[in-house]
């Protein structure tokens, strides 16, 4: 709902309405994203010792499932007739996790 609302507002204000707020959203986004990713890395690093208690299964799952999803995405992309680039993008998105 927020995404659709943002699209409607963006369409309504147009290019001229975007110019006054552009520095806030474009300039600050990269800095805030860097802080978010840094915090996520610090949290993951602090919990690294928890991997011992969760066992080998979790590590194997974290490695195997993205590979499996990537292969599945590549197979479905080629099956549906996508171009090589489209198939590559689908496989990449299927294998990747979104943190944002």
N, C-alpha and C positions, 0 to 999 in steps of 0.2 A: 504494500500500500504506500509506503514511503517512497519507493522508487517511482511508482506511477505518479504520485504527487509531485515529486521533483521534476519529472519529465513535463508535466502540465505547467508547472510554474516556469520552468526554463523556456518552454515554448511561448508562454504568455509574455514574459519580460523581454525576450529577444536579446540581440547582441548589445544594444544600448543599455539595457537594464543590467546586463552582466558586468559591464566595464567597471562600475564603482566597487563591486564586491570581489572582483577578480583577484586582487593581491591577497586577500584574506584566504580564499579557498585554494588557489593554485600555489601561492608562496608558502603557506603554512602546512600544506598537506604533506610534503616530503619530510619536513621536520617531525611532525606528529607521527607519521608512519615509521620513521627511524626509531623514535622513542618507544613506540608500541612493539616493534620487532626486537629491540634491545631488551625490553622488559620480558618478553616471551622467552628469549634466549636465557636470560638470568634465571627465570623460573624453571626452565627445563634443566639448566645446569645444576641448580640447587636440588632438584629432585632426581638427579642421575643415580644416586645410591638406591633409590626405590626400585631400580631395574633389577637389582639382585633379588629382592623379595618377590617381584612379579614373575621372575623366571625367564627362561630362554624362549618360551612361547611368544611373549610379547615382542621381543626383538625380532624373532623370525616372522611374526605376523606383520610388523611394521616394514619389513623389507619385501616380503613376498606379495602382499596384497596390492601395493601400488604397481608392481610389475605385472601382476595378473590383470588389474584394471586397465593398464596401458595396452596390453596385448588385446584385451577384449574391445577396447575403444578402436584400436587399429583394425581389428577384424570387422567390426560393425561399420567403420568408415569406408573400408574397401567394399564391403558387401552392399552398402547403400549407394555406391557410385560416386563418392566424393573424390575430388582431385587428390594428388599426393600431399599437397599443402593442407588441404582440409582434413584429410585423414590424420596427418601428423598433429594438427591442432586438436582434433578430437581425442587422439590417444594421449596427448600431453595433458589435456584437461581431465580426462578420465583417471589418469595416474596421479594427478596432483591433488593436494588438499588446499582448501581455501581458509586462510586465517583471518581474513578481513570481512 
